[in-house]
Amino acid sequence: MFTIGIDVGGTYTDLVATDETGRTVFAKSPSTPADQSIGVMAGLEELARRIGVTRAAMLAATDRLVHGTTVATNALLERKGARVALLTTEGHRDVVEMREGLKPDRYDLRTPPPEPLVPRERRFGVRERLKADGSASIPLDATALDAAIADVRRSDATSVAVCFLHAYLNPVHELAAVERLANELPGVSVSRSSDVLPQIKEYERVSTTIVNAYVAPTVQRYLANLERSLIEAGFAGSLFVVLSHGGMAPVEEASRLAAGTVLSGPAGGISGSRRCADLLGIPDLVPFDMGGTSTDISLISDGVASLSADGMLAGQRIALRSLDIASIAAGGGSIASVDGGRTLRVGPESAGSVPGPACYGNGGLAATVTDANVVLGYLDARAFMGGARPLDRAASEAAVDRIAAALDLSRIEAAAGIYKMINLKMADGIRLTTLRRGVDPRKFALLSFGGAAGMHAAEVARELEIRRIIVPTVASVLSAWGMLTSDLRYEVSRTHYGTGRISADEVRGLFAALEKQAAGRLRGWFKGDIAIERSAEMRYGEQVFEIDVLLGDVDLNAPDLVADIEERFHRRHEELYTYASRGQEVVFVNARVAAVGKVARRAGDAAAVSSTAPCAPRGRRQAWFGAWREVPVYGLDDLRPGQSLDGPAIIEAETTTVLVDIGDRVTVNGLGWLDITLR
């Protein structure tokens, strides 16, 4: 039986299949942004060809297919989601526009705030009011609700977000409104805040519910089409979708909580990074995922990837928990340009998969990072994608020449400048990701993956004074590979309402109710053992933000339970901000529980056969290492554990290329992966 992971990127769709023996086969297919399922099905055809069977036979022998999708991400970034209306408490329809009274840049007086997904004319107030303790102050006014629903009908909205004040404590009014909407507007998608994000903070709850309403119809339509296509092609197993928190869920859950899929693809990369940390015995890694359109950066510290509820995408607040991933517009398709001041810029615009870099021959004329790598000799134009997609070197040279002419530089100087600029941009992204957490990147190893990362990892690491780089053999498809290591996960949270210090009985009651809810829901998807993860969001009394405190090993029956939890908060606050105020009041805001179903791992962990023979290059070619040098070119598949080589060198695989700089040393570890020590 096979298990298949699929990651849809901006340029390529990556696919990985493993079987019971640990054999791993992977393939790439151009992404099809207009309908991602077309690229997925084409990729499955190619994957089956590489396995040596028909697609129908492969799918019939597949028990689990795990998918990371960018459908929700693209809908938000491109503003191509549903036409949304908002039903909210009378007098509160402008919460989404007032935000929190904050601007992304407090000193920028000119830039307008992000445009709300729901304009004011589609935000409708309903007469009702719950008190802060969840009791009704004003009952839901049926006449006002009917009038608001009539307004929704006239607005031609295709999706509705329902968010009433304090519904996180008592959803009774929201449930009544949703029932009425279903009767009056049966074809309209509905998202309610007490289902999407049942916790305190009005703006976060309204914004997240609106995002869910905005992307849900698109996600639901895509997943339904994909599921139908898979079934028609012979698939009879289970289809799961990776969510932003790194766990996977069945299609119906991903469709319900569509806002939870906005980091679906990158989350698979973090799952794979955690697996790498386990296999290597290296607990501290900086995952560096450079693809065709963007670079995703995160952190594995002590073997753990941090989760955050502070997500923002396309100017929209998404307060669902997600892996803490920084995504920057830097990839192989990033376009180089020269501004009016004759300054070289690289990105944020990308050539994507269509038309792609100039060297793709699809009509693209702009110089991209990939074109610079061709000009510098890092990419073999004849061997790209294993020779299946030769690159047009002359087109790359012509594109880079236009940049060179605008800067009065030579071709090689312009290409080297593009290469240097993108490396500095990515190094700055890693600095921001690590230093803002008080982490010194020099103490970490860089985990290089994504199709383009290997050509840039050494220079990025050198800029950060990182001395060690790991490149897995599955580097170009590690996000898809990582999806095969994802566990089933269902998260729930509840806000604690009360005055004064929380009691031990209240803590026990909150977690008992949440654990029952989470485990009960997961049981519908999973029959194996379930692990429970607990955490709390807490703050000092005068603070306006919370921090997440892990409570996995807390004894809920301990007599000093509350004191133990508060001390953990103090320690965590000190880790993040260098101080703790143990004399201040500590406020317990949200309890959170995740039910986790551990799945069997087959992700190709078997070691390759070792060798002490010298590495034999496949050939040699001219490449730019500060000057033109003829350097040896090695095949990644030819290297064996125990072998080593010194730079300068180029190591090629079908779907990725790794540069080894002058004086750097490569050792092939027991998994067949590259372990690079920088000079």
C-alpha positions in Angstrom: 0.0 0.0 0.0 1.1 3.5 -0.8 0.8 6.7 1.2 1.0 9.9 -0.9 1.8 13.5 0.0 1.0 16.4 -2.3 2.1 20.0 -1.9 0.9 22.6 -4.4 3.4 25.4 -4.7 3.2 28.6 -6.8 5.4 27.1 -9.5 5.4 23.3 -9.1 3.2 20.7 -7.5 5.3 18.2 -5.5 4.3 14.6 -4.9 5.9 11.9 -2.7 4.8 8.2 -2.4 6.1 5.7 0.1 5.3 2.1 0.7 5.6 -0.3 3.6 9.3 -1.0 2.9 10.2 2.7 3.2 10.8 3.1 -0.5 10.2 6.7 -1.5 9.4 8.0 -5.0 8.7 11.6 -5.9 7.7 13.7 -8.8 7.0 17.3 -9.8 4.4 18.7 -12.1 3.8 22.4 -13.1 1.1 24.0 -10.9 -2.1 25.1 -12.6 -3.3 28.2 -10.6 -6.6 28.4 -12.4 -7.6 24.9 -11.1 -5.0 23.3 -8.8 -6.6 19.9 -9.2 -5.5 19.7 -12.9 -1.8 19.9 -11.8 -2.4 17.4 -9.0 -3.9 14.8 -11.3 -1.1 15.4 -13.8 1.4 15.0 -11.0 -0.2 11.7 -9.9 0.1 10.5 -13.5 3.8 11.3 -13.5 4.3 9.8 -10.0 2.6 6.5 -11.1 4.9 6.4 -14.2 8.0 6.7 -11.9 6.7 3.9 -9.7 6.1 1.8 -12.8 2.3 1.3 -12.6 -0.8 3.0 -14.0 -2.3 5.9 -12.1 -5.4 3.8 -11.5 -3.4 1.0 -10.0 -1.4 3.3 -7.8 -4.5 5.1 -6.5 -6.3 1.8 -5.9 -3.3 0.7 -3.7 -3.1 4.0 -1.8 -4.6 4.0 1.7 -4.0 7.7 2.6 -3.4 10.8 0.5 -2.3 13.9 2.4 -2.7 17.2 0.6 -1.3 20.7 1.2 -3.1 23.4 -0.8 -2.7 27.1 -1.5 -6.3 27.6 -2.6 -7.3 29.7 0.5 -3.9 31.5 0.4 -4.4 32.5 -3.2 -8.0 33.6 -2.7 -6.9 36.0 0.0 -3.8 37.3 -1.7 -5.6 37.8 -5.0 -8.9 39.0 -3.4 -10.8 36.3 -5.3 -12.9 34.9 -2.5 -16.6 34.8 -2.0 -18.9 37.9 -1.8 -19.3 38.1 1.9 -22.0 39.8 4.1 -21.6 40.2 7.9 -24.4 39.8 10.5 -23.3 41.3 13.8 -24.7 42.9 16.9 -26.4 46.3 16.2 -23.8 49.1 16.6 -20.8 46.9 16.1 -20.6 46.6 12.3 -17.5 48.7 12.1 -15.3 46.6 14.4 -13.6 45.0 11.3 -12.7 48.5 10.0 -11.6 50.0 13.3 -9.4 47.0 13.8 -7.6 47.5 17.1 -6.8 51.1 16.5 -3.4 50.1 15.4 -1.5 50.5 12.1 1.1 48.1 10.6 3.5 51.1 10.8 2.6 53.6 13.5 4.8 56.3 11.9 3.4 56.0 8.4 0.6 58.7 8.1 -0.1 58.2 4.5 -0.6 54.5 3.8 -4.3 53.5 4.2 -5.2 50.5 6.2 -5.9 47.2 4.4 -9.3 47.2 2.7 -11.8 45.1 4.6 -13.1 41.9 2.9 -16.6 43.1 3.7 -17.5 46.7 2.7 -19.7 48.7 5.0 -22.8 48.3 2.7 -22.7 44.5 3.3 -22.3 44.7 7.1 -25.7 44.5 8.8 -26.5 45.0 12.5 -29.1 42.9 14.3 -30.8 43.9 17.5 -29.5 41.5 20.2 -27.1 41.7 23.1 -25.3 39.3 25.4 -23.6 40.5 28.6 -20.0 39.8 29.2 -21.0 36.7 31.3 -23.0 35.2 28.4 -26.4 36.0 29.7 -29.0 37.8 27.5 -29.4 41.5 28.0 -31.5 42.0 24.8 -33.1 38.9 23.3 -32.5 38.2 19.6 -35.0 40.4 17.7 -36.7 38.2 15.1 -38.0 41.2 13.1 -34.5 42.8 13.0 -32.9 39.4 12.0 -35.4 39.0 9.1 -34.7 42.5 7.9 -31.0 41.8 8.0 -31.4 38.5 6.1 -33.5 40.4 3.5 -30.6 42.9 3.2 -28.2 40.0 2.7 -30.4 38.6 -0.1 -30.4 42.0 -1.9 -26.7 42.3 -1.5 -26.1 39.2 -3.7 -23.7 37.8 -1.0 -22.7 34.2 -1.6 -21.3 33.7 1.9 -22.3 35.1 5.4 -20.2 35.6 8.5 -22.2 35.7 11.7 -20.5 37.3 14.7 -22.5 38.5 17.7 -21.0 40.1 20.8 -19.9 37.6 23.5 -21.1 34.6 21.4 -17.9 32.7 22.5 -19.6 32.3 25.9 -23.1 31.6 24.7 -23.8 30.8 21.0 -27.6 30.8 21.4 -28.2 33.9 19.2 -25.7 32.9 16.6 -27.3 29.4 16.3 -30.7 30.9 15.9 -29.4 33.3 13.2 -27.7 30.5 11.3 -30.8 28.3 11.4 -32.8 31.2 10.0 -30.2 31.9 7.3 -30.3 28.2 6.3 -34.1 28.3 5.8 -34.2 31.7 4.0 -31.0 31.4 1.9 -30.3 27.7 1.5 -27.6 28.2 -1.2 -25.5 30.6 0.8 -22.4 29.5 2.8 -22.5 30.5 6.5 -19.7 30.8 9.1 -20.4 31.6 12.7 -17.8 32.9 15.1 -18.8 30.5 18.0 -17.8 27.7 15.7 -14.7 29.2 14.0 -13.1 31.0 16.9 -15.0 30.7 20.2 -12.8 32.9 22.3 -12.4 36.5 23.6 -11.3 39.6 21.6 -13.9 41.0 19.3 -11.7 42.1 16.4 -9.8 38.9 16.1 -13.1 36.9 16.2 -14.9 39.0 13.6 -11.8 39.1 11.3 -11.2 35.4 11.5 -14.8 34.5 10.9 -15.0 36.8 7.9 -11.8 35.2 6.4 -13.4 31.8 6.9 -16.5 33.0 5.1 -14.4 34.6 2.4 -12.4 31.5 1.5 -14.8 28.6 2.5 -16.8 28.4 -0.8 -13.6 28.3 -2.8 -11.9 25.7 -0.6 -15.1 23.6 -0.5 -15.5 23.7 -4.2 -11.9 22.8 -4.8 -11.8 19.9 -2.4 -15.1 18.5 -3.7 -13.7 18.6 -7.3 -10.4 17.0 -6.2 -12.2 14.3 -4.2 -14.4 13.5 -7.2 -11.5 13.4 -9.6 -9.6 11.1 -7.3 -12.5 8.7 -6.9 -13.1 8.7 -10.7 -9.4 7.9 -11.1 -9.7 4.9 -8.8 -8.8 6.2 -5.4 -10.7 4.5 -2.5 -8.6 5.6 0.5 -8.8 8.6 2.8 -8.1 12.1 1.7 -6.7 14.4 4.4 -5.7 18.1 4.2 -2.8 19.6 6.2 -4.0 22.6 8.3 -2.0 25.6 9.3 -1.2 24.1 12.8 0.7 21.3 11.1 -1.8 18.5 11.8 -4.1 17.0 9.2 -7.8 16.7 9.0 -10.4 15.1 6.7 -12.0 17.0 3.9 -15.1 17.9 5.8 -13.1 19.5 8.6 -10.9 21.5 6.2 -14.0 22.6 4.4 -15.7 23.7 7.7 -12.6 25.6 9.0 -11.3 26.8 5.6 -9.4 29.7 7.3 -7.3 27.0 8.9 -5.8 26.0 5.5 -4.1 29.3 4.7 -0.7 27.9 5.6 -1.4 24.4 4.5 1.6 23.9 2.3 4.3 25.5 4.4 3.0 23.6 7.4 3.9 20.4 5.7 7.5 21.7 5.5 7.6 22.2 9.2 6.3 18.7 9.8 9.1 17.4 7.6 11.6 19.6 9.4 10.6 18.1 12.8 11.0 14.7 11.3 14.5 15.7 10.1 15.4 16.9 13.6 14.3 13.5 15.0 16.2 11.5 12.4 19.4 13.6 12.7 19.4 14.0 16.4 19.7 17.8 15.9 17.1 19.6 18.0 17.9 23.1 16.8 17.2 23.8 13.1 16.3 26.8 11.0 14.1 25.4 8.2 14.9 27.3 5.0 12.4 26.5 2.2 13.0 28.3 -1.1 10.7 27.5 -3.9 9.8 29.2 -7.2 7.7 32.0 -5.7 8.5 32.5 -2.0 10.8 31.5 0.8 9.3 30.1 4.1 11.4 30.4 7.2 10.7 29.0 10.6 12.4 27.6 13.7 12.8 24.2 15.3 14.1 24.7 18.9 14.6 21.7 21.2 12.8 19.7 18.6 9.7 21.8 18.8 8.1 24.1 16.3 6.3 27.1 17.8 2.6 27.8 17.3 1.2 31.2 17.2 -2.3 32.8 17.1 -1.0 36.1 15.8 -1.4 35.3 12.1 -1.8 37.9 9.4 -2.2 37.3 5.7 -2.9 39.9 3.0 -3.7 42.4 5.7 -6.3 40.2 7.3 -6.1 39.0 10.9 -6.4 35.2 11.3 -6.4 34.3 15.0 -6.5 30.5 14.6 -3.4 28.8 15.9 -0.8 28.1 13.2 2.8 27.2 12.9 5.0 30.3 13.2 6.2 30.7 9.6 7.6 33.8 8.0 7.0 33.9 4.3 9.0 36.4 2.1 8.6 37.1 -1.6 11.9 35.5 -2.6 12.1 32.5 -4.9 13.6 31.3 -8.1 10.9 33.2 -10.1 11.5 36.5 -8.3 11.9 39.2 -10.9 14.9 41.5 -11.0 14.3 45.2 -12.0 16.0 48.6 -12.0 14.2 51.5 -10.5 14.4 55.2 -11.4 17.4 55.7 -9.2 19.3 52.9 -11.0 19.0 50.7 -8.0 18.7 46.9 -8.5 15.7 45.3 -6.9 14.8 41.6 -6.8 11.1 40.8 -6.1 8.6 40.9 -4.7 7.0 40.3 -8.1 7.4 36.7 -9.4 7.2 35.2 -12.8 5.4 32.2 -11.2 4.9 29.1 -13.3 3.3 31.1 -16.1 5.1 32.6 -18.0 7.9 31.7 -15.6 11.6 32.7 -15.9 12.8 33.7 -19.3 14.7 30.5 -19.6 11.5 28.5 -19.4 10.6 29.5 -23.0 7.0 30.3 -22.1 7.1 33.9 -23.2 8.6 35.4 -20.0 11.1 38.2 -20.8 11.9 39.4 -17.2 15.2 38.4 -15.6 14.6 36.2 -12.6 16.8 34.6 -9.9 16.6 31.3 -12.0 17.9 33.2 -15.0 20.8 34.6 -13.0 21.7 31.0 -11.8 21.7 29.8 -15.4 24.1 32.7 -16.4 26.3 32.0 -13.4 26.6 28.3 -14.4 24.9 27.0 -11.3 22.1 25.4 -13.3 22.8 23.0 -16.2 20.4 24.2 -18.8 20.4 20.8 -20.5 19.8 18.7 -17.4 17.0 20.8 -15.7 14.3 18.5 -14.3 16.4 15.5 -15.3 16.6 16.8 -18.9 12.8 16.6 -19.3 12.6 20.4 -19.4 15.7 21.9 -21.0 16.3 25.6 -20.3 16.9 28.3 -22.8 20.3 29.8 -21.8 20.2 32.4 -24.5 16.9 33.7 -23.2 18.4 34.0 -19.7 21.4 35.9 -21.0 19.2 38.3 -23.0 17.1 39.0 -19.9 20.1 39.5 -17.6 21.7 41.7 -20.3 18.8 44.1 -20.1 19.4 44.5 -16.4 23.2 44.9 -17.0 22.5 47.6 -19.6 20.3 49.6 -17.2 23.1 49.5 -14.5 26.0 49.9 -16.9 27.4 46.5 -15.8 28.6 43.4 -17.5 26.4 40.4 -17.8 28.2 38.4 -15.1 28.2 41.4 -12.7 24.5 41.8 -13.1 23.8 38.1 -12.6 26.1 38.0 -9.5 24.3 41.1 -8.2 20.9 39.4 -8.6 22.2 36.4 -6.8 23.7 38.5 -4.0 20.6 40.6 -3.5 18.2 37.6 -3.1 20.6 36.0 -0.6 20.8 39.1 1.5 17.0 39.4 1.4 16.6 35.8 2.6 19.3 36.2 5.3 17.4 39.2 6.6 14.2 37.1 6.8 16.0 34.6 8.9 17.4 37.3 11.2 13.9 38.6 11.8 12.5 35.1 12.5 15.2 34.2 15.0 16.3 37.4 16.7 12.8 38.5 17.5 12.5 35.4 19.6 15.8 36.0 21.3 17.4 33.2 19.4 21.0 33.3 18.1 21.0 31.7 14.6 24.7 30.9 14.9 23.9 28.1 17.3 21.5 26.4 14.8 22.0 24.3 11.7 20.3 25.5 8.5 17.9 22.9 7.0 17.9 23.6 3.3 14.9 22.4 1.2 12.7 23.5 -1.6 13.8 23.2 -5.2 15.9 26.4 -5.2 17.4 26.5 -1.7 20.5 24.4 -2.4 21.9 27.0 -4.7 21.6 29.8 -2.1 21.9 28.0 1.3 25.7 28.4 1.7 25.8 32.1 1.1 22.7 32.7 3.2 24.3 30.7 6.1 27.6 32.5 5.7 25.8 35.8 6.0 24.3 34.6 9.3 27.5 33.0 10.5 25.8 29.6 10.6 28.4 26.9 10.2 26.3 23.8 9.3 23.9 23.1 6.5 21.8 19.9 6.1 20.4 19.0 2.7 18.1 15.9 2.7 17.8 13.8 -0.4 14.1 14.7 -0.5 15.0 18.5 -0.2 13.1 19.5 -3.3 9.9 17.9 -2.1 10.3 18.0 1.7 7.0 19.7 2.3 5.1 16.9 0.5 7.4 14.3 2.3 6.7 16.0 5.6 3.0 15.7 5.1 3.4 12.0 5.4 4.7 12.5 8.9 1.8 14.8 10.0 -0.6 13.6 12.7 -4.3 14.0 12.8 -5.1 17.0 15.0 -8.2 18.7 16.3 -7.9 21.9 18.4 -10.5 23.5 20.7 -10.2 26.5 23.0 -12.4 28.2 25.5 -12.1 31.6 27.2 -12.2 31.7 31.0 -14.7 34.3 32.2 -14.3 35.4 35.8 -12.9 38.1 38.1 -9.9 37.6 40.2 -7.5 34.6 40.2 -8.7 31.5 38.5 -9.3 28.6 40.9 -7.9 25.0 40.5 -11.4 23.7 40.1 -12.1 26.1 37.2 -8.8 25.0 35.5 -9.8 21.3 35.9 -13.3 22.0 34.6 -12.1 23.9 31.6 -9.6 21.3 30.5 -11.9 18.3 31.2 -14.6 19.8 29.0 -12.2 20.7 26.2 -10.5 17.3 26.3 -13.8 15.5 26.1 -14.9 17.7 23.1 -11.5 17.3 21.2 -11.1 13.6 21.8 -14.8 13.0 20.9 -14.4 14.8 17.6 -11.1 13.1 16.7 -12.6 9.7 17.4 -14.8 10.2 14.4 -11.7 10.3 12.2 -9.2 8.1 13.9 -9.4 4.7 15.8 -5.9 4.6 17.3 -4.4 6.1 20.4 -5.0 9.7 21.1 -2.6 12.1 22.9 -3.8 15.3 24.6 -1.8 18.5 24.5 -2.8 21.4 26.8 -1.8 25.0 26.8 -3.0 28.3 28.2 -2.9 31.9 26.9 -2.1 34.1 29.8 -1.0 37.7 30.6 -0.1 40.1 33.3 -3.1 42.1 34.5 -2.1 45.4 32.8 -1.0 43.8 29.5 -3.2 43.8 26.3 -1.7 40.7 24.8 -1.3 37.1 25.9 1.5 34.5 25.6 1.1 30.8 25.0 2.2 28.6 27.9 2.6 24.8 27.3 1.0 22.7 30.1 1.6 19.2 28.7 3.1 17.7 31.9 1.1 19.7 34.4 -0.6 17.5 37.1 -4.2 18.7 37.1 -4.8 17.1 40.5 -1.8 18.8 42.2 -2.8 20.9 45.2 -0.7 23.8 44.0 -2.0 23.6 40.4 -2.6 27.3 39.9 0.7 28.3 41.4 2.5 25.8 39.1 0.7 27.2 36.0 1.5 30.8 37.0 5.2 30.0 37.6 5.3 28.4 34.1 3.9 31.7 32.7 6.5 33.7 34.6 9.3 31.5 33.1 7.9 31.7 29.6 7.6 35.5 29.9 11.2 35.7 31.0 12.3 33.5 28.0 10.5 35.8 25.6 11.1 39.2 27.1 14.1 38.7 29.5 12.1 39.6 32.6 9.2 38.3 34.8 7.1 40.3 37.3 6.2 37.7 39.9 4.5 40.3 42.1 1.9 41.2 39.4 -1.5 39.7 38.9 -1.5 36.8 36.4 -4.7 36.5 34.2 -5.7 33.1 32.8 -7.4 34.1 29.5 -7.9 31.0 27.2 -7.6 27.3 27.8 -6.6 25.3 24.7 -6.5 21.6 24.0 -5.3 19.6 21.0 -6.3 16.0 20.5 -3.6 14.3 18.4 -3.9 11.0 16.6 -0.4 9.5 15.9 -0.2 7.9 12.4 2.3 5.4 11.3 5.4 6.9 9.6 6.7 5.5 6.4 8.6 8.5 5.2 11.7 6.8 3.7 13.9 6.6 6.8 16.0 3.6 5.6 19.8 4.3 5.4 21.6 3.9 2.1 24.6 1.5 1.7 27.8 3.2 2.9 31.0 3.6 1.0 34.6 4.8 1.7 35.5 5.1 -2.0 36.3 8.6 -3.2 33.4 10.6 -4.7 33.5 10.3 -8.5 32.2 13.4 -10.4 29.9 13.0 -13.3 31.7 15.7 -15.1 32.9 19.3 -14.9 31.7 22.7 -16.0 32.4 26.4 -15.7 30.7 28.2 -12.8 31.1 31.5 -11.2 32.8 31.4 -7.7 34.1 35.0 -7.7 35.8 34.1 -10.9 35.1 31.5 -13.6 36.2 28.1 -12.4 35.9 24.6 -13.9 34.4 22.7 -11.0 33.4 19.0 -10.5 29.7 18.1 -10.8 28.5 15.2 -8.7 25.2 13.4 -8.8 23.4 13.4 -5.5 22.1 9.8 -6.2 25.7 8.7 -6.7 26.9 9.7 -3.3 27.0 7.2 -0.4 27.1 7.5 3.4 30.6 7.9 4.6 31.8 9.7 1.5 33.0 13.4 1.6 34.2 16.1 -0.8 35.5 19.6 -0.7 34.3 22.7 -2.5 34.1 24.3 -4.9 31.7 21.8 -6.4 28.2 21.4 -7.7 25.9 18.5 -6.6 22.9 17.8 -8.8 19.7 15.9 -8.5 16.8 15.8 -10.9 14.9 18.5 -9.1 17.5 20.4 -7.1 21.1 21.7 -7.3 23.4 22.3 -4.3 26.4 24.7 -4.5 29.5 23.9 -2.4 31.6 27.0 -2.0 35.4 27.2 -1.9 36.7 25.6 1.3 33.4 24.1 2.4 33.3 20.4 3.2 30.5 18.0 2.5 30.0 14.7 4.4 27.3 12.2 3.4 25.5 11.1 6.5 23.9 7.7 7.3 20.7 8.7 5.5 22.5 9.7 2.4 21.9 13.4 3.2 24.4 16.1 2.7 26.0 17.5 5.9 27.9 20.7 4.9 30.4 22.4 7.1 31.2 26.0 6.1 34.8 27.2 6.2 
